[in-house]
């Protein structure tokens, strides 16, 4: 994060519940450098990241090398999930990453692996990856939908 000035603004609302169940806190982060600016909104429950939404990105990010050079959006999402798995120590993100192997981004796709379902939606230059829990073919979205949305 060297080279960026970071600001954070918490938007706590005692009435806000993540998925209607757990109290949530939304934090808007702004990362600014001389030639770039990134704003993201993060949703946390029990101090754990549940959702990250890129609000806007201007300019060129400061990097020593291009992140995930040559990877398509699914490859970049898989790499993000692999890194997040290392950061959190939770194997679930590795499972999510593995489900992205060989995903064609030329249309909407649904895949089921064990008790997890992946839905890929391609719309307007963005790709949304959504994982939900299924049991005996029955969708249980209130348990833990996990969404990652990336620009194409």
C-alpha positions in Angstrom: 0.0 0.0 0.0 3.1 2.2 -0.1 2.4 5.2 -2.3 -1.3 5.4 -1.5 -3.0 7.7 1.0 -5.9 5.6 2.5 -9.0 7.0 4.1 -11.8 5.1 5.7 -15.3 6.1 6.6 -17.5 3.7 8.6 -21.3 3.8 7.9 -22.7 2.0 11.0 -26.4 1.5 11.1 -27.8 -0.4 14.1 -30.8 -1.5 12.0 -28.7 -2.8 9.1 -28.5 -6.6 9.0 -26.4 -8.7 6.6 -28.8 -11.0 4.8 -31.4 -10.0 7.3 -29.6 -11.9 10.1 -26.3 -10.5 11.3 -25.5 -6.9 12.2 -23.3 -5.3 9.6 -20.9 -2.4 9.3 -20.2 -0.8 5.9 -16.8 0.9 5.5 -16.0 3.0 2.4 -12.2 3.1 1.7 -10.5 5.6 -0.7 -7.0 4.8 -1.9 -5.4 7.8 -3.6 -2.1 8.2 -5.3 -0.7 10.9 -7.6 -2.2 9.4 -10.8 -5.0 7.1 -9.5 -7.9 6.8 -7.1 -9.9 3.7 -6.0 -13.1 3.7 -3.9 -14.4 0.5 -2.4 -17.3 -0.3 -0.1 -16.7 -3.2 2.2 -19.4 -4.9 4.3 -18.3 -6.6 7.5 -20.1 -8.9 10.0 -18.3 -9.9 13.2 -15.2 -8.1 11.9 -15.1 -10.5 8.8 -15.3 -9.2 5.3 -18.6 -10.4 3.6 -18.8 -8.2 0.5 -16.5 -5.9 -1.4 -17.8 -3.6 -4.1 -15.6 -1.4 -6.2 -17.4 2.0 -6.4 -15.0 3.6 -8.9 -11.5 3.4 -10.2 -9.7 6.3 -11.9 -6.2 6.4 -13.5 -3.5 3.7 -13.4 -2.9 1.7 -10.1 0.6 1.8 -8.7 2.1 -1.7 -9.2 5.6 -3.0 -9.8 4.2 -5.5 -12.3 0.8 -6.1 -13.8 -1.3 -8.2 -11.3 -2.1 -11.6 -12.8 -0.6 -10.8 -16.2 -2.4 -12.6 -19.0 -5.2 -13.9 -16.9 -8.8 -13.5 -18.0 -11.4 -12.3 -15.5 -12.1 -15.8 -14.1 -8.3 -16.3 -13.7 -8.0 -13.0 -11.8 -11.0 -13.9 -9.6 -9.4 -17.3 -8.9 -6.1 -15.7 -8.0 -7.9 -13.2 -5.7 -9.7 -16.0 -4.0 -6.4 -18.0 -3.6 -4.8 -15.0 -2.0 -7.8 -14.4 0.2 -7.7 -18.0 1.3 -4.1 -17.5 2.4 -5.0 -14.2 4.2 -8.0 -15.6 6.1 -6.7 -19.2 6.5 -10.2 -20.4 5.4 -10.1 -23.3 2.9 -13.5 -22.4 1.6 -12.0 -19.7 -0.7 -9.8 -22.4 -2.3 -12.9 -24.4 -3.0 -14.5 -21.3 -4.6 -11.3 -20.7 -6.7 -11.3 -24.3 -7.9 -14.8 -24.0 -9.2 -13.7 -21.2 -11.5 -11.4 -23.5 -13.5 -12.4 -23.6 -17.2 -15.3 -21.3 -16.8 -16.2 -19.8 -20.2 -17.2 -16.1 -19.9 -19.2 -16.0 -23.1 -22.5 -16.2 -21.3 -24.2 -17.1 -18.0 -23.2 -20.4 -16.4 -24.3 -22.4 -13.4 -22.2 -25.2 -11.9 -22.7 -27.4 -8.9 -19.9 -29.1 -7.0 -20.8 -31.1 -3.9 -22.9 -28.8 -1.7 -21.8 -25.6 -3.4 -23.4 -23.9 -6.5 -21.6 -21.3 -8.6 -23.6 -18.9 -10.8 -21.7 -16.8 -13.3 -23.5 -13.8 -14.8 -22.0 -11.7 -17.6 -23.6 -8.3 -18.1 -22.5 -4.9 -19.4 -18.8 -5.6 -19.1 -19.0 -7.0 -15.6 -18.8 -10.6 -14.4 -20.6 -11.6 -11.2 -19.6 -14.8 -9.5 -22.0 -16.0 -6.8 -21.6 -19.1 -4.6 -24.5 -20.5 -2.6 -25.0 -23.6 -0.5 -27.2 -26.5 -1.7 -28.3 -29.6 0.1 -29.9 -32.5 -1.8 -30.4 -30.1 -4.7 -32.3 -27.5 -2.5 -30.8 -24.0 -2.5 -30.2 -22.5 0.9 -29.1 -18.9 -0.1 -29.6 -17.4 3.4 -26.7 -19.5 4.8 -23.8 -17.9 3.0 -24.1 -16.4 -0.5 -20.7 -15.1 -1.4 -20.5 -12.7 -4.3 -17.5 -11.4 -6.3 -18.1 -8.8 -9.1 -15.3 -7.8 -11.5 -15.0 -5.7 -14.6 -14.5 -7.5 -17.8 
